[in-house]
Amino acid sequence: MTEPWDLPDRQIKVTMMLCDYAQVADGKMNVIGGGWTITGPQPAPFGIALMLEVPWNQADVEHTFRMELIDLDGAPVVPVGGEDPVVIEGQFEVGRPVDTEVRTPTALPFMAALNSAPLPLPPGGTYEWRLAIDGDTREEWRLPFSTRPAVV
């Protein structure tokens, strides 16, 4: 019999938020200035608070992630004066706790704080951070935001 936590379609659950700054410490996420969707028009430092709940069948496996900044048309964003699109890439692996029984139907959390220096983006624009894990992306793995128009 296949148990719910053994099903191949059990996916990683993602919770993410734009913030001024994020930090992971003592198994908790500390978020400063969280939940914004409008910034600027001047460039400002920012963070992305990211929590992943990894199902049992995907623990102890190395996963890759890619956070890509795209514009309203879905094109990669190159900051003003820059040459390369804005992309954050990496790997993560969530281990099973030693005292967990085999196939315990529990999510194993992984938290990441992605902080960045100010990005010079054109004023009055609409953007989106798009997350992909192991090449897969979903509608709910997106963080849209916009920059205020320039003050004249």
C-alpha positions as CSV (number, residue, x, y, z in Angstrom):
1,M,0.0,0.0,0.0
2,T,1.3,3.5,-0.9
3,E,1.2,5.9,2.0
4,P,0.4,9.6,1.3
5,W,4.0,10.7,2.2
6,D,5.4,8.2,-0.4
7,L,3.4,9.6,-3.3
8,P,5.7,10.9,-6.1
9,D,3.5,14.0,-6.5
10,R,4.1,15.2,-3.0
11,Q,5.7,18.5,-3.6
12,I,7.8,21.1,-1.7
13,K,5.6,23.7,-0.1
14,V,6.9,27.3,-0.4
15,T,6.2,30.4,1.6
16,M,8.0,33.5,0.6
17,M,7.8,37.3,1.3
18,L,9.5,40.4,0.2
19,C,11.0,42.4,3.1
20,D,13.6,45.0,3.9
21,Y,15.8,42.4,5.6
22,A,15.5,38.7,6.6
23,Q,17.7,36.5,8.9
24,V,17.5,32.8,9.9
25,A,18.6,32.2,13.5
26,D,17.9,29.5,16.0
27,G,15.5,27.8,13.7
28,K,13.3,30.9,13.2
29,M,13.0,33.5,10.5
30,N,13.4,37.1,11.6
31,V,11.8,39.5,9.1
32,I,12.2,43.3,9.2
33,G,9.8,45.4,7.0
34,G,8.0,42.4,5.6
35,G,5.2,42.2,3.1
36,W,5.8,45.1,0.8
37,T,4.8,45.2,-2.9
38,I,5.9,48.8,-3.8
39,T,9.3,50.2,-3.5
40,G,11.4,53.1,-4.7
41,P,11.7,55.0,-6.9
42,Q,15.2,55.1,-5.5
43,P,17.0,51.8,-5.2
44,A,16.8,50.3,-1.7
45,P,18.3,47.1,-0.1
46,F,15.8,44.3,0.2
47,G,15.4,40.7,1.3
48,I,13.4,37.6,0.4
49,A,12.3,35.5,3.3
50,L,11.9,31.9,2.0
51,M,10.6,28.8,3.9
52,L,10.4,25.5,2.2
53,E,8.6,22.5,3.7
54,V,10.1,19.4,2.2
55,P,8.1,16.1,2.3
56,W,9.7,13.0,3.7
57,N,10.3,11.4,0.3
58,Q,12.4,14.5,-0.8
59,A,14.5,14.8,2.3
60,D,18.2,13.8,2.1
61,V,18.2,14.8,-1.6
62,E,20.1,17.8,-3.0
63,H,17.7,20.3,-4.7
64,T,18.6,23.3,-6.8
65,F,16.8,26.6,-6.7
66,R,16.8,29.7,-9.0
67,M,15.2,33.1,-8.2
68,E,15.0,35.1,-11.3
69,L,13.8,38.8,-11.5
70,I,11.6,39.3,-14.6
71,D,9.6,42.2,-15.9
72,L,5.9,42.5,-16.8
73,D,6.6,40.9,-20.2
74,G,8.4,37.9,-18.6
75,A,11.8,39.0,-19.8
76,P,14.9,38.8,-17.4
77,V,15.6,42.1,-15.7
78,V,19.0,43.8,-16.1
79,P,19.5,46.6,-13.6
80,V,20.0,50.1,-14.9
81,G,23.7,50.4,-15.8
82,G,24.2,46.6,-15.4
83,E,25.1,43.9,-18.0
84,D,23.7,40.7,-16.5
85,P,20.1,39.6,-15.6
86,V,19.4,39.4,-11.8
87,V,19.4,35.8,-10.8
88,I,20.1,34.1,-7.4
89,E,20.9,30.4,-7.6
90,G,21.9,27.7,-5.2
91,Q,21.4,24.3,-3.7
92,F,19.8,23.0,-0.5
93,E,19.3,19.7,1.2
94,V,17.0,19.0,4.2
95,G,18.1,16.1,6.3
96,R,15.7,13.9,8.3
97,P,16.1,14.2,12.1
98,V,17.8,11.2,13.6
99,D,15.0,10.4,16.0
100,T,12.3,10.5,13.3
101,E,10.6,7.2,12.5
102,V,10.8,5.9,9.0
103,R,8.1,7.5,6.7
104,T,6.8,9.9,9.4
105,P,4.4,12.1,7.5
106,T,6.0,15.4,8.4
107,A,7.3,18.4,6.5
108,L,11.0,19.2,7.2
109,P,11.4,22.9,7.1
110,F,14.3,24.8,5.4
111,M,14.5,28.5,5.8
112,A,16.6,30.9,3.8
113,A,17.1,34.6,3.9
114,L,18.2,36.1,0.6
115,N,19.4,39.7,1.1
116,S,20.5,42.1,-1.6
117,A,22.2,45.4,-2.0
118,P,20.0,48.1,-3.7
119,L,19.0,47.2,-7.3
120,P,18.7,50.2,-9.7
121,L,15.4,49.4,-11.4
122,P,13.5,51.9,-13.7
123,P,10.9,53.9,-11.8
124,G,7.2,53.1,-12.5
125,G,7.9,49.4,-13.5
126,T,6.3,46.2,-12.5
127,Y,8.5,43.2,-11.7
128,E,8.3,39.7,-10.3
129,W,10.7,37.4,-8.5
130,R,10.1,33.9,-9.9
131,L,11.3,30.8,-8.0
132,A,12.1,27.5,-9.6
133,I,13.1,24.4,-7.6
134,D,14.7,21.5,-9.6
135,G,13.5,23.3,-12.8
136,D,9.9,23.4,-11.6
137,T,8.0,26.6,-11.0
138,R,4.4,27.4,-9.9
139,E,2.1,30.3,-9.9
140,E,2.3,30.6,-6.1
141,W,6.1,30.7,-6.2
142,R,6.1,34.3,-7.5
143,L,6.6,37.6,-5.7
144,P,5.3,40.6,-7.8
145,F,6.2,44.2,-6.9
146,S,6.4,47.6,-8.5
147,T,8.6,50.7,-8.3
148,R,7.0,54.0,-7.7
149,P,7.1,56.6,-10.5
150,A,9.9,59.1,-10.5
151,V,9.1,62.3,-8.7
152,V,9.5,65.3,-11.0
